Amino acid sequence: VASIFTHGFAACAFGKIFTGEKMPPRFWAWSVACSVLPDIDSFGLAMGIEYGHWLGHRGFLHSLFFAAFVGFSVATFAMGKLQRWSGRWLALAIYFSAVTASHGVLDAVTDGGLGVAFFSPFSHERYFFPWRPLLVSPIGIVRFVSDWGGRVLWTEFVWVWLPVGSLMLAAMGFRRIRARLNARPEKE
Ligand SMILES: [Zn+2]
């Protein structure tokens, strides 16, 4: 867990980078859903599944394999009538896979807990990136509304919201400039 706000924000920013089209609400709803979905494995802790178990927190549901499974499922079943294997279907499948995978990537730059089982179910090894600027987010809202929560949000603001948000604005600006150049009437 980085905080759910940050996972959701990253998802929306990726969406804005992914396309300049006006997308239907379900596209955004699924983007946010995919970005937080892996954390349903944190309920396993309450059910007695150990953190280090392959179905435990940051285990299989945080893997790249699961991300691809989710991405292709969402593109196939949740985006309306899309021609299977069309370019648009494939682009959306890869996009939703990437959004889901972004969750594990953000978790792997936090400073606490166990690492992320990126290659589950093929390997259950847990990984962190060597550089981990984010404070780990406490599980549960009560503990989040505390001093700790404030510090978590600050590191996430500096290391995720600022860079990802800048990238998003750059992509949007670039598209606007390109549209304006294309719209300029030819003279002479
Ligand atoms: Zn997580």
Residues whose N, C-alpha, C, O or C-beta is under 5 A from the ligand:
A	BS01	ZN	V1 D39 D107
